[in-house]
Amino acid sequence: MATQAHFIELRDRVSQVLAAYRKQNWSAAVTALSACRQKLNGLDLTAFCKLYEARIEAFKVNPPPPDWDGVATLQTK
């Protein structure tokens, strides 16, 4: 499956999401998430998309510090 064209395309789109997210380029990350939703090809990335959309919305209100490395630190159990 990892060598199938649709999987490779989806992997590349997820990589675009993560790259934009780590660069704090929220608009590019949201655009890439939208593309991920359109290219599911039977793979369910709903939870991934919702998680990153929520994180992006939170960071738009309270941006991470300049030295942020993209890692999420959980505050509650």
PDB file of N, H, CA, C and O in Angstrom:
ATOM      1  N   MET A   1       0.821  -1.199   0.000  1.00  0.00           N
ATOM      2  CA  MET A   1       0.000   0.000   0.000  1.00  0.00           C
ATOM      3  C   MET A   1       0.861   1.259   0.000  1.00  0.00           C
ATOM      4  O   MET A   1       0.495   2.249  -0.632  1.00  0.00           O
ATOM      5  N   ALA A   2       1.989   1.241   0.691  1.00  0.00           N
ATOM      6  H   ALA A   2       2.286   0.436   1.204  1.00  0.00           H
ATOM      7  CA  ALA A   2       2.827   2.432   0.805  1.00  0.00           C
ATOM      8  C   ALA A   2       3.428   2.869  -0.522  1.00  0.00           C
ATOM      9  O   ALA A   2       3.901   3.999  -0.640  1.00  0.00           O
ATOM     10  N   THR A   3       3.419   2.010  -1.506  1.00  0.00           N
ATOM     11  H   THR A   3       3.034   1.091  -1.411  1.00  0.00           H
ATOM     12  CA  THR A   3       3.970   2.374  -2.808  1.00  0.00           C
ATOM     13  C   THR A   3       2.897   2.740  -3.816  1.00  0.00           C
ATOM     14  O   THR A   3       3.220   3.117  -4.943  1.00  0.00           O
ATOM     15  N   GLN A   4       1.630   2.637  -3.442  1.00  0.00           N
ATOM     16  H   GLN A   4       1.368   2.330  -2.527  1.00  0.00           H
ATOM     17  CA  GLN A   4       0.547   2.991  -4.351  1.00  0.00           C
ATOM     18  C   GLN A   4       0.489   4.507  -4.513  1.00  0.00           C
ATOM     19  O   GLN A   4       0.744   5.257  -3.571  1.00  0.00           O
ATOM     20  N   ALA A   5       0.155   4.937  -5.711  1.00  0.00           N
ATOM     21  H   ALA A   5      -0.052   4.328  -6.476  1.00  0.00           H
ATOM     22  CA  ALA A   5       0.166   6.363  -6.049  1.00  0.00           C
ATOM     23  C   ALA A   5      -0.714   7.190  -5.119  1.00  0.00           C
ATOM     24  O   ALA A   5      -0.305   8.274  -4.702  1.00  0.00           O
ATOM     25  N   HIS A   6      -1.924   6.707  -4.779  1.00  0.00           N
ATOM     26  H   HIS A   6      -2.257   5.827  -5.118  1.00  0.00           H
ATOM     27  CA  HIS A   6      -2.809   7.517  -3.944  1.00  0.00           C
ATOM     28  C   HIS A   6      -2.264   7.633  -2.522  1.00  0.00           C
ATOM     29  O   HIS A   6      -2.464   8.655  -1.867  1.00  0.00           O
ATOM     30  N   PHE A   7      -1.585   6.608  -2.045  1.00  0.00           N
ATOM     31  H   PHE A   7      -1.423   5.778  -2.577  1.00  0.00           H
ATOM     32  CA  PHE A   7      -0.986   6.686  -0.714  1.00  0.00           C
ATOM     33  C   PHE A   7       0.174   7.673  -0.717  1.00  0.00           C
ATOM     34  O   PHE A   7       0.321   8.460   0.218  1.00  0.00           O
ATOM     35  N   ILE A   8       0.985   7.639  -1.745  1.00  0.00           N
ATOM     36  H   ILE A   8       0.866   7.000  -2.505  1.00  0.00           H
ATOM     37  CA  ILE A   8       2.119   8.565  -1.855  1.00  0.00           C
ATOM     38  C   ILE A   8       1.618  10.005  -1.920  1.00  0.00           C
ATOM     39  O   ILE A   8       2.195  10.897  -1.297  1.00  0.00           O
ATOM     40  N   GLU A   9       0.556  10.228  -2.669  1.00  0.00           N
ATOM     41  H   GLU A   9       0.087   9.504  -3.176  1.00  0.00           H
ATOM     42  CA  GLU A   9      -0.018  11.577  -2.772  1.00  0.00           C
ATOM     43  C   GLU A   9      -0.536  12.039  -1.404  1.00  0.00           C
ATOM     44  O   GLU A   9      -0.309  13.179  -1.001  1.00  0.00           O
ATOM     45  N   LEU A  10      -1.220  11.159  -0.708  1.00  0.00           N
ATOM     46  H   LEU A  10      -1.404  10.232  -1.036  1.00  0.00           H
ATOM     47  CA  LEU A  10      -1.738  11.496   0.614  1.00  0.00           C
ATOM     48  C   LEU A  10      -0.595  11.763   1.592  1.00  0.00           C
ATOM     49  O   LEU A  10      -0.651  12.714   2.372  1.00  0.00           O
ATOM     50  N   ARG A  11       0.432  10.930   1.549  1.00  0.00           N
ATOM     51  H   ARG A  11       0.478  10.158   0.915  1.00  0.00           H
ATOM     52  CA  ARG A  11       1.603  11.131   2.409  1.00  0.00           C
ATOM     53  C   ARG A  11       2.230  12.499   2.152  1.00  0.00           C
ATOM     54  O   ARG A  11       2.617  13.191   3.093  1.00  0.00           O
ATOM     55  N   ASP A  12       2.331  12.886   0.898  1.00  0.00           N
ATOM     56  H   ASP A  12       2.017  12.324   0.133  1.00  0.00           H
ATOM     57  CA  ASP A  12       2.906  14.182   0.553  1.00  0.00           C
ATOM     58  C   ASP A  12       2.041  15.326   1.071  1.00  0.00           C
ATOM     59  O   ASP A  12       2.565  16.347   1.517  1.00  0.00           O
ATOM     60  N   ARG A  13       0.733  15.163   1.015  1.00  0.00           N
ATOM     61  H   ARG A  13       0.308  14.334   0.652  1.00  0.00           H
ATOM     62  CA  ARG A  13      -0.168  16.209   1.517  1.00  0.00           C
ATOM     63  C   ARG A  13      -0.067  16.330   3.039  1.00  0.00           C
ATOM     64  O   ARG A  13      -0.080  17.439   3.574  1.00  0.00           O
ATOM     65  N   VAL A  14       0.032  15.206   3.729  1.00  0.00           N
ATOM     66  H   VAL A  14       0.042  14.306   3.294  1.00  0.00           H
ATOM     67  CA  VAL A  14       0.205  15.247   5.191  1.00  0.00           C
ATOM     68  C   VAL A  14       1.537  15.922   5.518  1.00  0.00           C
ATOM     69  O   VAL A  14       1.615  16.706   6.463  1.00  0.00           O
ATOM     70  N   SER A  15       2.562  15.631   4.761  1.00  0.00           N
ATOM     71  H   SER A  15       2.498  14.993   3.993  1.00  0.00           H
ATOM     72  CA  SER A  15       3.864  16.279   4.970  1.00  0.00           C
ATOM     73  C   SER A  15       3.761  17.788   4.787  1.00  0.00           C
ATOM     74  O   SER A  15       4.406  18.550   5.507  1.00  0.00           O
ATOM     75  N   GLN A  16       2.945  18.221   3.818  1.00  0.00           N
ATOM     76  H   GLN A  16       2.421  17.602   3.233  1.00  0.00           H
ATOM     77  CA  GLN A  16       2.734  19.656   3.606  1.00  0.00           C
ATOM     78  C   GLN A  16       2.044  20.286   4.816  1.00  0.00           C
ATOM     79  O   GLN A  16       2.397  21.389   5.233  1.00  0.00           O
ATOM     80  N   VAL A  17       1.066  19.584   5.372  1.00  0.00           N
ATOM     81  H   VAL A  17       0.779  18.688   5.033  1.00  0.00           H
ATOM     82  CA  VAL A  17       0.376  20.079   6.574  1.00  0.00           C
ATOM     83  C   VAL A  17       1.383  20.276   7.691  1.00  0.00           C
ATOM     84  O   VAL A  17       1.451  21.344   8.298  1.00  0.00           O
ATOM     85  N   LEU A  18       2.158  19.248   7.957  1.00  0.00           N
ATOM     86  H   LEU A  18       2.103  18.379   7.464  1.00  0.00           H
ATOM     87  CA  LEU A  18       3.099  19.300   9.081  1.00  0.00           C
ATOM     88  C   LEU A  18       4.187  20.342   8.877  1.00  0.00           C
ATOM     89  O   LEU A  18       4.587  21.011   9.829  1.00  0.00           O
ATOM     90  N   ALA A  19       4.667  20.488   7.659  1.00  0.00           N
ATOM     91  H   ALA A  19       4.341  19.944   6.885  1.00  0.00           H
ATOM     92  CA  ALA A  19       5.698  21.492   7.385  1.00  0.00           C
ATOM     93  C   ALA A  19       5.156  22.904   7.619  1.00  0.00           C
ATOM     94  O   ALA A  19       5.816  23.725   8.255  1.00  0.00           O
ATOM     95  N   ALA A  20       3.971  23.183   7.113  1.00  0.00           N
ATOM     96  H   ALA A  20       3.434  22.516   6.596  1.00  0.00           H
ATOM     97  CA  ALA A  20       3.375  24.512   7.307  1.00  0.00           C
ATOM     98  C   ALA A  20       3.072  24.756   8.784  1.00  0.00           C
ATOM     99  O   ALA A  20       3.288  25.855   9.295  1.00  0.00           O
ATOM    100  N   TYR A  21       2.577  23.740   9.457  1.00  0.00           N
ATOM    101  H   TYR A  21       2.401  22.847   9.042  1.00  0.00           H
ATOM    102  CA  TYR A  21       2.259  23.841  10.893  1.00  0.00           C
ATOM    103  C   TYR A  21       3.518  24.173  11.699  1.00  0.00           C
ATOM    104  O   TYR A  21       3.493  25.063  12.550  1.00  0.00           O
ATOM    105  N   ARG A  22       4.594  23.474  11.439  1.00  0.00           N
ATOM    106  H   ARG A  22       4.614  22.751  10.749  1.00  0.00           H
ATOM    107  CA  ARG A  22       5.840  23.715  12.184  1.00  0.00           C
ATOM    108  C   ARG A  22       6.423  25.094  11.902  1.00  0.00           C
ATOM    109  O   ARG A  22       7.117  25.664  12.745  1.00  0.00           O
ATOM    110  N   LYS A  23       6.139  25.634  10.709  1.00  0.00           N
ATOM    111  H   LYS A  23       5.575  25.172  10.025  1.00  0.00           H
ATOM    112  CA  LYS A  23       6.599  26.981  10.354  1.00  0.00           C
ATOM    113  C   LYS A  23       5.639  28.061  10.844  1.00  0.00           C
ATOM    114  O   LYS A  23       5.872  29.253  10.640  1.00  0.00           O
ATOM    115  N   GLN A  24       4.553  27.629  11.495  1.00  0.00           N
ATOM    116  H   GLN A  24       4.364  26.661  11.660  1.00  0.00           H
ATOM    117  CA  GLN A  24       3.509  28.525  11.986  1.00  0.00           C
ATOM    118  C   GLN A  24       2.842  29.297  10.850  1.00  0.00           C
ATOM    119  O   GLN A  24       2.387  30.426  11.031  1.00  0.00           O
ATOM    120  N   ASN A  25       2.794  28.675   9.694  1.00  0.00           N
ATOM    121  H   ASN A  25       3.164  27.758   9.547  1.00  0.00           H
ATOM    122  CA  ASN A  25       2.100  29.235   8.542  1.00  0.00           C
ATOM    123  C   ASN A  25       0.698  28.633   8.545  1.00  0.00           C
ATOM    124  O   ASN A  25       0.400  27.682   7.821  1.00  0.00           O
ATOM    125  N   TRP A  26      -0.150  29.225   9.388  1.00  0.00           N
ATOM    126  H   TRP A  26       0.092  29.997   9.976  1.00  0.00           H
ATOM    127  CA  TRP A  26      -1.468  28.646   9.652  1.00  0.00           C
ATOM    128  C   TRP A  26      -2.333  28.559   8.413  1.00  0.00           C
ATOM    129  O   TRP A  26      -3.020  27.557   8.214  1.00  0.00           O
ATOM    130  N   SER A  27      -2.318  29.579   7.577  1.00  0.00           N
ATOM    131  H   SER A  27      -1.760  30.393   7.739  1.00  0.00           H
ATOM    132  CA  SER A  27      -3.184  29.550   6.390  1.00  0.00           C
ATOM    133  C   SER A  27      -2.759  28.440   5.434  1.00  0.00           C
ATOM    134  O   SER A  27      -3.614  27.765   4.860  1.00  0.00           O
ATOM    135  N   ALA A  28      -1.469  28.242   5.256  1.00  0.00           N
ATOM    136  H   ALA A  28      -0.775  28.791   5.723  1.00  0.00           H
ATOM    137  CA  ALA A  28      -0.996  27.159   4.387  1.00  0.00           C
ATOM    138  C   ALA A  28      -1.335  25.796   4.991  1.00  0.00           C
ATOM    139  O   ALA A  28      -1.673  24.861   4.265  1.00  0.00           O
ATOM    140  N   ALA A  29      -1.247  25.684   6.304  1.00  0.00           N
ATOM    141  H   ALA A  29      -0.973  26.444   6.894  1.00  0.00           H
ATOM    142  CA  ALA A  29      -1.577  24.421   6.968  1.00  0.00           C
ATOM    143  C   ALA A  29      -3.062  24.094   6.798  1.00  0.00           C
ATOM    144  O   ALA A  29      -3.420  22.945   6.540  1.00  0.00           O
ATOM    145  N   VAL A  30      -3.917  25.092   6.940  1.00  0.00           N
ATOM    146  H   VAL A  30      -3.626  26.025   7.149  1.00  0.00           H
ATOM    147  CA  VAL A  30      -5.360  24.877   6.772  1.00  0.00           C
ATOM    148  C   VAL A  30      -5.667  24.482   5.325  1.00  0.00           C
ATOM    149  O   VAL A  30      -6.492  23.600   5.083  1.00  0.00           O
ATOM    150  N   THR A  31      -5.017  25.121   4.381  1.00  0.00           N
ATOM    151  H   THR A  31      -4.347  25.837   4.577  1.00  0.00           H
ATOM    152  CA  THR A  31      -5.212  24.776   2.970  1.00  0.00           C
ATOM    153  C   THR A  31      -4.771  23.339   2.708  1.00  0.00           C
ATOM    154  O   THR A  31      -5.451  22.599   1.998  1.00  0.00           O
ATOM    155  N   ALA A  32      -3.649  22.947   3.273  1.00  0.00           N
ATOM    156  H   ALA A  32      -3.096  23.548   3.850  1.00  0.00           H
ATOM    157  CA  ALA A  32      -3.149  21.587   3.098  1.00  0.00           C
ATOM    158  C   ALA A  32      -4.084  20.574   3.776  1.00  0.00           C
ATOM    159  O   ALA A  32      -4.285  19.476   3.258  1.00  0.00           O
ATOM    160  N   LEU A  33      -4.647  20.938   4.920  1.00  0.00           N
ATOM    161  H   LEU A  33      -4.484  21.830   5.341  1.00  0.00           H
ATOM    162  CA  LEU A  33      -5.614  20.057   5.579  1.00  0.00           C
ATOM    163  C   LEU A  33      -6.839  19.846   4.704  1.00  0.00           C
ATOM    164  O   LEU A  33      -7.370  18.739   4.621  1.00  0.00           O
ATOM    165  N   SER A  34      -7.278  20.897   4.063  1.00  0.00           N
ATOM    166  H   SER A  34      -6.847  21.797   4.130  1.00  0.00           H
ATOM    167  CA  SER A  34      -8.424  20.787   3.158  1.00  0.00           C
ATOM    168  C   SER A  34      -8.111  19.825   2.020  1.00  0.00           C
ATOM    169  O   SER A  34      -8.960  19.032   1.615  1.00  0.00           O
ATOM    170  N   ALA A  35      -6.903  19.900   1.515  1.00  0.00           N
ATOM    171  H   ALA A  35      -6.212  20.545   1.844  1.00  0.00           H
ATOM    172  CA  ALA A  35      -6.496  18.982   0.448  1.00  0.00           C
ATOM    173  C   ALA A  35      -6.438  17.545   0.955  1.00  0.00           C
ATOM    174  O   ALA A  35      -6.767  16.613   0.222  1.00  0.00           O
ATOM    175  N   CYS A  36      -6.022  17.364   2.203  1.00  0.00           N
ATOM    176  H   CYS A  36      -5.755  18.121   2.798  1.00  0.00           H
ATOM    177  CA  CYS A  36      -5.995  16.012   2.790  1.00  0.00           C
ATOM    178  C   CYS A  36      -7.396  15.427   2.853  1.00  0.00           C
ATOM    179  O   CYS A  36      -7.595  14.246   2.568  1.00  0.00           O
ATOM    180  N   ARG A  37      -8.345  16.237   3.220  1.00  0.00           N
ATOM    181  H   ARG A  37      -8.183  17.196   3.452  1.00  0.00           H
ATOM    182  CA  ARG A  37      -9.727  15.752   3.308  1.00  0.00           C
ATOM    183  C   ARG A  37     -10.238  15.313   1.941  1.00  0.00           C
ATOM    184  O   ARG A  37     -11.034  14.378   1.849  1.00  0.00           O
ATOM    185  N   GLN A  38      -9.795  15.969   0.893  1.00  0.00           N
ATOM    186  H   GLN A  38      -9.149  16.729   0.968  1.00  0.00           H
ATOM    187  CA  GLN A  38     -10.265  15.650  -0.457  1.00  0.00           C
ATOM    188  C   GLN A  38      -9.566  14.430  -1.038  1.00  0.00           C
ATOM    189  O   GLN A  38     -10.044  13.866  -2.022  1.00  0.00           O
ATOM    190  N   LYS A  39      -8.469  14.016  -0.469  1.00  0.00           N
ATOM    191  H   LYS A  39      -8.081  14.475   0.330  1.00  0.00           H
ATOM    192  CA  LYS A  39      -7.667  12.931  -1.031  1.00  0.00           C
ATOM    193  C   LYS A  39      -7.603  11.727  -0.104  1.00  0.00           C
ATOM    194  O   LYS A  39      -6.552  11.095   0.005  1.00  0.00           O
ATOM    195  N   LEU A  40      -8.679  11.399   0.555  1.00  0.00           N
ATOM    196  H   LEU A  40      -9.533  11.911   0.467  1.00  0.00           H
ATOM    197  CA  LEU A  40      -8.664  10.311   1.524  1.00  0.00           C
ATOM    198  C   LEU A  40      -8.501   8.936   0.870  1.00  0.00           C
ATOM    199  O   LEU A  40      -7.828   8.071   1.430  1.00  0.00           O
ATOM    200  N   ASN A  41      -9.095   8.721  -0.286  1.00  0.00           N
ATOM    201  H   ASN A  41      -9.641   9.424  -0.741  1.00  0.00           H
ATOM    202  CA  ASN A  41      -8.976   7.444  -0.997  1.00  0.00           C
ATOM    203  C   ASN A  41      -9.190   6.240  -0.091  1.00  0.00           C
ATOM    204  O   ASN A  41      -8.424   5.277  -0.123  1.00  0.00           O
ATOM    205  N   GLY A  42     -10.227   6.309   0.706  1.00  0.00           N
ATOM    206  H   GLY A  42     -10.849   7.091   0.732  1.00  0.00           H
ATOM    207  CA  GLY A  42     -10.529   5.194   1.594  1.00  0.00           C
ATOM    208  C   GLY A  42      -9.831   5.248   2.937  1.00  0.00           C
ATOM    209  O   GLY A  42     -10.149   4.452   3.821  1.00  0.00           O
ATOM    210  N   LEU A  43      -8.904   6.146   3.116  1.00  0.00           N
ATOM    211  H   LEU A  43      -8.645   6.793   2.398  1.00  0.00           H
ATOM    212  CA  LEU A  43      -8.208   6.291   4.392  1.00  0.00           C
ATOM    213  C   LEU A  43      -8.900   7.385   5.196  1.00  0.00           C
ATOM    214  O   LEU A  43      -9.209   8.451   4.664  1.00  0.00           O
ATOM    215  N   ASP A  44      -9.138   7.128   6.446  1.00  0.00           N
ATOM    216  H   ASP A  44      -8.887   6.262   6.879  1.00  0.00           H
ATOM    217  CA  ASP A  44      -9.868   8.067   7.289  1.00  0.00           C
ATOM    218  C   ASP A  44      -8.896   8.931   8.075  1.00  0.00           C
ATOM    219  O   ASP A  44      -8.298   8.479   9.052  1.00  0.00           O
ATOM    220  N   LEU A  45      -8.745  10.165   7.647  1.00  0.00           N
ATOM    221  H   LEU A  45      -9.230  10.533   6.854  1.00  0.00           H
ATOM    222  CA  LEU A  45      -7.873  11.121   8.335  1.00  0.00           C
ATOM    223  C   LEU A  45      -8.681  12.185   9.061  1.00  0.00           C
ATOM    224  O   LEU A  45      -8.164  13.256   9.381  1.00  0.00           O
ATOM    225  N   THR A  46      -9.940  11.891   9.319  1.00  0.00           N
ATOM    226  H   THR A  46     -10.360  11.021   9.059  1.00  0.00           H
ATOM    227  CA  THR A  46     -10.811  12.856   9.982  1.00  0.00           C
ATOM    228  C   THR A  46     -10.245  13.290  11.320  1.00  0.00           C
ATOM    229  O   THR A  46     -10.206  14.487  11.607  1.00  0.00           O
ATOM    230  N   ALA A  47      -9.806  12.351  12.148  1.00  0.00           N
ATOM    231  H   ALA A  47      -9.839  11.379  11.915  1.00  0.00           H
ATOM    232  CA  ALA A  47      -9.274  12.682  13.473  1.00  0.00           C
ATOM    233  C   ALA A  47      -8.016  13.535  13.349  1.00  0.00           C
ATOM    234  O   ALA A  47      -7.846  14.497  14.097  1.00  0.00           O
ATOM    235  N   PHE A  48      -7.139  13.195  12.419  1.00  0.00           N
ATOM    236  H   PHE A  48      -7.276  12.413  11.812  1.00  0.00           H
ATOM    237  CA  PHE A  48      -5.916  13.978  12.182  1.00  0.00           C
ATOM    238  C   PHE A  48      -6.269  15.405  11.795  1.00  0.00           C
ATOM    239  O   PHE A  48      -5.724  16.361  12.347  1.00  0.00           O
ATOM    240  N   CYS A  49      -7.189  15.545  10.838  1.00  0.00           N
ATOM    241  H   CYS A  49      -7.632  14.769  10.390  1.00  0.00           H
ATOM    242  CA  CYS A  49      -7.581  16.875  10.362  1.00  0.00           C
ATOM    243  C   CYS A  49      -8.213  17.697  11.480  1.00  0.00           C
ATOM    244  O   CYS A  49      -7.879  18.869  11.654  1.00  0.00           O
ATOM    245  N   LYS A  50      -9.115  17.096  12.230  1.00  0.00           N
ATOM    246  H   LYS A  50      -9.386  16.143  12.089  1.00  0.00           H
ATOM    247  CA  LYS A  50      -9.768  17.822  13.318  1.00  0.00           C
ATOM    248  C   LYS A  50      -8.769  18.243  14.387  1.00  0.00           C
ATOM    249  O   LYS A  50      -8.844  19.361  14.898  1.00  0.00           O
ATOM    250  N   LEU A  51      -7.841  17.365  14.729  1.00  0.00           N
ATOM    251  H   LEU A  51      -7.780  16.458  14.314  1.00  0.00           H
ATOM    252  CA  LEU A  51      -6.834  17.688  15.738  1.00  0.00           C
ATOM    253  C   LEU A  51      -6.006  18.892  15.326  1.00  0.00           C
ATOM    254  O   LEU A  51      -5.829  19.825  16.109  1.00  0.00           O
ATOM    255  N   TYR A  52      -5.498  18.875  14.098  1.00  0.00           N
ATOM    256  H   TYR A  52      -5.642  18.117  13.462  1.00  0.00           H
ATOM    257  CA  TYR A  52      -4.657  19.986  13.652  1.00  0.00           C
ATOM    258  C   TYR A  52      -5.457  21.256  13.406  1.00  0.00           C
ATOM    259  O   TYR A  52      -4.942  22.352  13.627  1.00  0.00           O
ATOM    260  N   GLU A  53      -6.689  21.140  12.960  1.00  0.00           N
ATOM    261  H   GLU A  53      -7.108  20.250  12.781  1.00  0.00           H
ATOM    262  CA  GLU A  53      -7.532  22.337  12.825  1.00  0.00           C
ATOM    263  C   GLU A  53      -7.756  22.990  14.183  1.00  0.00           C
ATOM    264  O   GLU A  53      -7.700  24.214  14.295  1.00  0.00           O
ATOM    265  N   ALA A  54      -8.005  22.198  15.203  1.00  0.00           N
ATOM    266  H   ALA A  54      -8.050  21.203  15.111  1.00  0.00           H
ATOM    267  CA  ALA A  54      -8.207  22.749  16.551  1.00  0.00           C
ATOM    268  C   ALA A  54      -6.932  23.391  17.069  1.00  0.00           C
ATOM    269  O   ALA A  54      -6.979  24.473  17.654  1.00  0.00           O
ATOM    270  N   ARG A  55      -5.808  22.752  16.866  1.00  0.00           N
ATOM    271  H   ARG A  55      -5.769  21.873  16.391  1.00  0.00           H
ATOM    272  CA  ARG A  55      -4.528  23.318  17.318  1.00  0.00           C
ATOM    273  C   ARG A  55      -4.233  24.631  16.606  1.00  0.00           C
ATOM    274  O   ARG A  55      -3.784  25.594  17.228  1.00  0.00           O
ATOM    275  N   ILE A  56      -4.484  24.668  15.311  1.00  0.00           N
ATOM    276  H   ILE A  56      -4.849  23.886  14.806  1.00  0.00           H
ATOM    277  CA  ILE A  56      -4.234  25.887  14.535  1.00  0.00           C
ATOM    278  C   ILE A  56      -5.124  27.022  15.021  1.00  0.00           C
ATOM    279  O   ILE A  56      -4.654  28.147  15.188  1.00  0.00           O
ATOM    280  N   GLU A  57      -6.393  26.742  15.247  1.00  0.00           N
ATOM    281  H   GLU A  57      -6.774  25.828  15.112  1.00  0.00           H
ATOM    282  CA  GLU A  57      -7.305  27.775  15.744  1.00  0.00           C
ATOM    283  C   GLU A  57      -6.827  28.300  17.103  1.00  0.00           C
ATOM    284  O   GLU A  57      -6.875  29.504  17.355  1.00  0.00           O
ATOM    285  N   ALA A  58      -6.376  27.414  17.961  1.00  0.00           N
ATOM    286  H   ALA A  58      -6.337  26.436  17.757  1.00  0.00           H
ATOM    287  CA  ALA A  58      -5.874  27.831  19.274  1.00  0.00           C
ATOM    288  C   ALA A  58      -4.612  28.683  19.126  1.00  0.00           C
ATOM    289  O   ALA A  58      -4.446  29.669  19.845  1.00  0.00           O
ATOM    290  N   PHE A  59      -3.726  28.313  18.203  1.00  0.00           N
ATOM    291  H   PHE A  59      -3.862  27.512  17.620  1.00  0.00           H
ATOM    292  CA  PHE A  59      -2.486  29.073  18.012  1.00  0.00           C
ATOM    293  C   PHE A  59      -2.735  30.417  17.341  1.00  0.00           C
ATOM    294  O   PHE A  59      -1.945  31.345  17.516  1.00  0.00           O
ATOM    295  N   LYS A  60      -3.811  30.539  16.579  1.00  0.00           N
ATOM    296  H   LYS A  60      -4.453  29.785  16.437  1.00  0.00           H
ATOM    297  CA  LYS A  60      -4.152  31.841  16.005  1.00  0.00           C
ATOM    298  C   LYS A  60      -4.487  32.832  17.113  1.00  0.00           C
ATOM    299  O   LYS A  60      -4.184  34.020  17.002  1.00  0.00           O
ATOM    300  N   VAL A  61      -5.114  32.341  18.183  1.00  0.00           N
ATOM    301  H   VAL A  61      -5.359  31.376  18.273  1.00  0.00           H
ATOM    302  CA  VAL A  61      -5.492  33.192  19.317  1.00  0.00           C
ATOM    303  C   VAL A  61      -4.313  33.398  20.261  1.00  0.00           C
ATOM    304  O   VAL A  61      -4.060  34.514  20.714  1.00  0.00           O
ATOM    305  N   ASN A  62      -3.597  32.321  20.554  1.00  0.00           N
ATOM    306  H   ASN A  62      -3.802  31.415  20.186  1.00  0.00           H
ATOM    307  CA  ASN A  62      -2.438  32.353  21.458  1.00  0.00           C
ATOM    308  C   ASN A  62      -1.248  31.711  20.756  1.00  0.00           C
ATOM    309  O   ASN A  62      -1.010  30.513  20.911  1.00  0.00           O
ATOM    310  N   PRO A  63      -0.498  32.497  19.986  1.00  0.00           N
ATOM    311  CA  PRO A  63       0.615  31.931  19.220  1.00  0.00           C
ATOM    312  C   PRO A  63       1.666  31.285  20.125  1.00  0.00           C
ATOM    313  O   PRO A  63       1.883  31.720  21.256  1.00  0.00           O
ATOM    314  N   PRO A  64       2.311  30.240  19.607  1.00  0.00           N
ATOM    315  CA  PRO A  64       3.380  29.616  20.376  1.00  0.00           C
ATOM    316  C   PRO A  64       4.598  30.546  20.434  1.00  0.00           C
ATOM    317  O   PRO A  64       4.699  31.488  19.648  1.00  0.00           O
ATOM    318  N   PRO A  65       5.510  30.284  21.354  1.00  0.00           N
ATOM    319  CA  PRO A  65       6.699  31.135  21.465  1.00  0.00           C
ATOM    320  C   PRO A  65       7.602  31.002  20.235  1.00  0.00           C
ATOM    321  O   PRO A  65       7.499  30.024  19.494  1.00  0.00           O
ATOM    322  N   PRO A  66       8.476  31.970  20.019  1.00  0.00           N
ATOM    323  CA  PRO A  66       9.348  31.937  18.833  1.00  0.00           C
ATOM    324  C   PRO A  66      10.220  30.685  18.741  1.00  0.00           C
ATOM    325  O   PRO A  66      10.560  30.253  17.639  1.00  0.00           O
ATOM    326  N   ASP A  67      10.582  30.102  19.873  1.00  0.00           N
ATOM    327  H   ASP A  67      10.306  30.453  20.768  1.00  0.00           H
ATOM    328  CA  ASP A  67      11.450  28.927  19.859  1.00  0.00           C
ATOM    329  C   ASP A  67      10.668  27.607  19.801  1.00  0.00           C
ATOM    330  O   ASP A  67      11.244  26.535  19.988  1.00  0.00           O
ATOM    331  N   TRP A  68       9.375  27.685  19.547  1.00  0.00           N
ATOM    332  H   TRP A  68       8.907  28.556  19.396  1.00  0.00           H
ATOM    333  CA  TRP A  68       8.512  26.508  19.483  1.00  0.00           C
ATOM    334  C   TRP A  68       8.998  25.559  18.397  1.00  0.00           C
ATOM    335  O   TRP A  68       9.334  25.987  17.293  1.00  0.00           O
ATOM    336  N   ASP A  69       9.034  24.274  18.714  1.00  0.00           N
ATOM    337  H   ASP A  69       8.761  23.926  19.611  1.00  0.00           H
ATOM    338  CA  ASP A  69       9.541  23.284  17.773  1.00  0.00           C
ATOM    339  C   ASP A  69       8.441  22.424  17.133  1.00  0.00           C
ATOM    340  O   ASP A  69       8.735  21.448  16.444  1.00  0.00           O
ATOM    341  N   GLY A  70       7.194  22.786  17.362  1.00  0.00           N
ATOM    342  H   GLY A  70       6.955  23.579  17.922  1.00  0.00           H
ATOM    343  CA  GLY A  70       6.092  22.051  16.762  1.00  0.00           C
ATOM    344  C   GLY A  70       5.548  20.925  17.619  1.00  0.00           C
ATOM    345  O   GLY A  70       4.571  20.274  17.249  1.00  0.00           O
ATOM    346  N   VAL A  71       6.176  20.694  18.761  1.00  0.00           N
ATOM    347  H   VAL A  71       6.970  21.223  19.062  1.00  0.00           H
ATOM    348  CA  VAL A  71       5.744  19.625  19.639  1.00  0.00           C
ATOM    349  C   VAL A  71       4.634  20.127  20.553  1.00  0.00           C
ATOM    350  O   VAL A  71       4.745  21.200  21.147  1.00  0.00           O
ATOM    351  N   ALA A  72       3.568  19.347  20.660  1.00  0.00           N
ATOM    352  H   ALA A  72       3.479  18.476  20.177  1.00  0.00           H
ATOM    353  CA  ALA A  72       2.464  19.702  21.549  1.00  0.00           C
ATOM    354  C   ALA A  72       2.725  19.086  22.927  1.00  0.00           C
ATOM    355  O   ALA A  72       3.026  17.899  23.047  1.00  0.00           O
ATOM    356  N   THR A  73       2.602  19.913  23.951  1.00  0.00           N
ATOM    357  H   THR A  73       2.357  20.878  23.854  1.00  0.00           H
ATOM    358  CA  THR A  73       2.749  19.441  25.317  1.00  0.00           C
ATOM    359  C   THR A  73       1.371  19.378  25.941  1.00  0.00           C
ATOM    360  O   THR A  73       0.679  20.391  26.035  1.00  0.00           O
ATOM    361  N   LEU A  74       0.971  18.194  26.367  1.00  0.00           N
ATOM    362  H   LEU A  74       1.534  17.371  26.290  1.00  0.00           H
ATOM    363  CA  LEU A  74      -0.350  18.035  26.974  1.00  0.00           C
ATOM    364  C   LEU A  74      -0.338  18.611  28.379  1.00  0.00           C
ATOM    365  O   LEU A  74       0.606  18.396  29.140  1.00  0.00           O
ATOM    366  N   GLN A  75      -1.384  19.340  28.716  1.00  0.00           N
ATOM    367  H   GLN A  75      -2.151  19.515  28.098  1.00  0.00           H
ATOM    368  CA  GLN A  75      -1.475  20.014  30.004  1.00  0.00           C
ATOM    369  C   GLN A  75      -2.360  19.265  30.997  1.00  0.00           C
ATOM    370  O   GLN A  75      -2.267  19.496  32.202  1.00  0.00           O
ATOM    371  N   THR A  76      -3.208  18.378  30.508  1.00  0.00           N
ATOM    372  H   THR A  76      -3.283  18.189  29.529  1.00  0.00           H
ATOM    373  CA  THR A  76      -4.091  17.604  31.377  1.00  0.00           C
ATOM    374  C   THR A  76      -4.056  16.140  30.956  1.00  0.00           C
ATOM    375  O   THR A  76      -3.580  15.783  29.878  1.00  0.00           O
ATOM    376  N   LYS A  77      -4.570  15.328  31.833  1.00  0.00           N
ATOM    377  H   LYS A  77      -4.957  15.618  32.709  1.00  0.00           H
ATOM    378  CA  LYS A  77      -4.585  13.907  31.564  1.00  0.00           C
ATOM    379  C   LYS A  77      -5.898  13.483  30.963  1.00  0.00           C
ATOM    380  O   LYS A  77      -6.089  12.304  30.667  1.00  0.00           O
TER     381      LYS A  77
END
